[in-house]
Amino acid sequence: MAIKKSADPYATAIKHIAKADADWARLIKQVGPCGLQAYSAREPCEALIRAIAHQQLHGKAAEAITRRFLALYPNVEFPAPENILATEETILRACGFSATKVATIRGIAEKTLEGVVPMRREADSLSDEELISRLVTLRGVGRWTVEMILIFTLERPDVLPVDDFGVREGWRVLKSLEKQPAPKELAKIGQAWSPHRSVAAWYLWQAANQAKLVAKAERLKERQK
């Protein structure tokens, strides 16, 4: 179920998606090779906690909070659930986490010890939907968060996060639409990209980012006139 690794692990996916239509072929040529990179050594518990740390924050702020959190446990790469639960909530708050995030992180740790959050070996044996159904029962964890873990930790090849703003914006840009598609509409459209929808999502993120850079350059040019 994991994305296979080879000299060019995404060659088959790219070929499949490029055949969808001329717009896809143009985007892939423009962007170049797929740069999707996964943190495959992480356990689901770690991936979930890192995802929660980044929720609703800019990257640098989230990274600073995560560094302070990890500094509480200097002898390990990432703390075990029991060590997190043994840490006073006020100390976790001092890292920069909100009270809500502290409750969510502690909940993830508790559910890991209870077996609700699976260890990596078990997670690899579960389907995407089985993992989503299981993990969205956790406080503060939604479908989007689990989909990010499916793509960037568990290396699942066929995940299309249709609730993601960047993915929907990428499709709007790719097709020169006036507005973004509804999630259900994009899910239906995206069936044509299966079984390589994770790579398709990555290219849609690139399309959205390129459009943002172009718009920024145009605004800068306007100000310089």
N, C-alpha and C positions, 0 to 999 in steps of 0.2 A: 504493500500500500504506500510505502514511502517513495519519494521521487528518486529514481535510479541515478547513481553517480557514474560518470564516464568522462572522457576527454571533453565532450560537449554534451552535458546532461540534458540540455533543453532543445537539442536539434530537432527531435521528432515533434515536440510541442510547437516550436516556432514554425516548422513546415506546415503543420496542421492548421494553425491559426492564420498564417499568411494566406492560405487558400480560401479563407472565408470570403474575402472580397478585396478590391483594390485599395480601399482605405487602410485595411489591416496590413496589407503588403507594404504600403508606403510608410506607415508608422514604424513597422519593424525595421525597415531599411534605414529610416531616419534615426532611430534610437540605437540600433546595433544589437549585439548579443545580449541575451537576458542576463541581468545582474542579480537575480534573486538569490539571496544568501540566507541560509537558515542557521540558527543556533541549536544544532541537533544534539548537543551534549547535555542540554538542560532537562531537568525533570519537570513534569507538568506543574508541580507546586511552585518551583522557581519561576517558570515562565508566567504563571498567573500573577504572582506577586509583582514581578517586574512590569507586567502589563498594567496592573492597578496603579503602580507608582507613576506611570506615564499618562494615565487618564486625565484629560482636561488640563494638561500642562504643556508648555513648550519644552522641546527636547532638552535644552541645557538645564532648565530648572529641575526637571524630572531626574536627570542624570546626577545632579548635585545631591538631591534627596537620597537617591539610591546609594551613592557613595557614602553618605553619612550613615545610612542604614547598615551597609556592609561593614563599615568600620567598627560597628558594635561587636562584630564577631571576627576578630583578626586572624584566627587560626584556621579558618575554613574559607573555601571559595564562596559558599552560600550556606546560610544557617539551616539547620534541621528544624522541622516544624516544632519539636519540643523545646528547642532553644528560643524560638520566636515567642512561644507561649509563656516561657519563663521570664521574658523581658517585660518590665513594667510598661504600661500603656503611656505614661508620661515620658518615658525615655524614647518610645517610638514617635510620639508627637513631636519631641524635640528635634527629630530628624527632618521635620517639615511636613509630615503626613497630617492630613486633616483627621478629625475624630472619626469620620465616616470611613476613611481609608484604613485607619488602624483597626476598626471593627472588621472590615472586609479582609484584611491581611490575616488577622487572628482567626477569622472564620475559615479561611483557606487552609491555614495550618491545622486547625482542629479537624476539618474534613479530610485532610490528608492522612492524619493519624487514624481516622475512622475508616479509611479506605474508599471514601466517596471520590476524592481526587486520586486517580490511579498513579502508580509508579510507572515509569517509562515503558517497562516491558509489557505491562498490562495494557497501557494506552495504545501501544502498537498493534494489539490484537483486536481493538475496538474500531468500529466503523466511525466515519465522521459524525453521522447523526446520533450514534450512541453516545459519543463523547459530548456533543452539544447538549443533548437532553440531560445528561448527567451533570454537567458543569454549570449550566444556567440555573440550577437549583441553589447555587451558592449566592449569598448576599453580595450585591455589587458586581456580579459577573453576568454579562449579557452575551447574546449570540455573537456579536461582533468580536468581543474579546476572545471567545473560544476559537473563532475563525482565524484570528491572527496567530493563535498558538498552533492551530492545525497547519497553517502555511509556514510559519517561521520557526517552529520548534519541531513539530512532528513530520514536517516535509510532505504533507499530503498534496498530491498533484492536481486535485480537481475541486478546489474550493473557490467560489466566487462570492465575495462579501458584498452583496448588493445593497446593504445598508450603509456602506462606506461612502462618504461624500466624494473622496478622490476618485473612486472607481466610477461612480455615476457621472462625475464631472469629466473624466477621461472619455467616456462614451459620448457625452454631449459635444466635446471638442472634436473627437474623431469624426463624428457624423455632422458637424456644423449645425447642431440643433439650437433652438432658442432656449430650451429649458432641459434640465436633466430628466432622464426617464424615471418613472416610479420603480421602486425595488422589484415589484412583481413583474413588471414589464421587462426589466433588464435580466431577471432570472430566466424568463422565457427565451429572450434573445440569446442569452449565454449558453443555452443548451447545445448550440451548434459548436461551441468551443470545447466541449467535454471530449475526452477526459483530461484536458490540459487547462482547466479554468484558472488555476493558481498563476500560471504564466501569463494568461490573458489579463488577469487582474494587475499583475506587475506592469505590463505594457500600458494599461489604462492609467495607472498612477503616473507613469512617465509622460503620457499625453497631457494630463492635467498639469504636471509640473512645468512642462515646456510652455504651455499656454500662459501659465502664471509668470514665467520669466520674460516671455515676449511682451505681456501687458506691462510689466514693471519697466522694461526697457523703453517702451513707447511713452510711458508717463514721464520717465526721466528726460527723454528727448523733447517732450512737450515743455517741460519746465526750463529747459536750456535755451528755448527759442527767445 
